[in-house]
Amino acid sequence: MDKLTGIHAVKEALEAQRPIDRIAIAKGRQDTRIEEIVQLARKQSIPVRFEDRGQLDRLANSKDHQGVVALAAARAAATLEDILASANSGRGQMGLIVLLDGVEDPHNLGAIVRTALAAGAHGVVIPERRAAGLTDTVARSSAGALAHLPVAKVTNLARAMEELKEAGYWLVGLDETADKTYTEVDYTAPVGIVLGSEGQGLHELTRKRCDFVVSLPTTGPVKSLNVSVAAGVVLFEALRQRHAASKSK
């Protein structure tokens, strides 16, 4: 991952509007130049995190960072409005959006982006915090798909879910404990598929906002699948149902 360290390098990148995933600033570091960086970042909707200096040392692999480290992004993040506009622009298409509740492994994020694009999804929504960013690792893992599918960063995933509901979307969450299986849901309407993090699954706040919570039936000792595999199973069930519905018309 490309890292920019030092006040001048980070400010220059912001002024040039280079894609930046996030900026880390040492706690207690406050002066006019730092404030300029914070304001520039906010104008471009780039997350700024204030962290212990030791964390910045580890992030930069050096102590020579002036209390500022920026992580470059493979591409600029989209917005939820961008994805909804993309979904609405397709004639005869129903929106299909993937929402990730804290997927932290960039390889998983990249694999989900590639699968979502192949299944005809209109975009992926990720939270700004406690989630993988749009790094070079994600781009490589997506095998080029990140360049074609919009990925939106939102400050509050629960609020984004409410916005999708207001736009007419049904939200389907995956949880291994759910009684309803993934094939028992209709995916031919506008749908948002919600997947949890690798370790914890869906957070309770996210789960409560889902209209349906479904599971993937498994056999033997394996009770859950990798999140990118689970995404593929449900996305291609949605694609199957949509193809069947279009043929029956």
Secondary structure, DSSP 8 states (H G I E B T S, - for coil): --EEESHHHHHHHHHTT--EEEEEEETT--SHHHHHHHHHHHHTT--EEEE-HHHHHHHHTSS-STTEEEEE-SS--B-HHHHHHHHHHSTT---EEEEEES---HHHHHHHHHHHHHTT--EEEEESSSS--S-HHHHHHTTTGGGTS-EEEES-HHHHHHHHHHTT-EEEEE-TT-SEEGGGS--SSSEEEEEEBTTTBS-HHHHHT-SEEEE----TT-----HHHHHHHHHHHHHHHHHHHHHH-
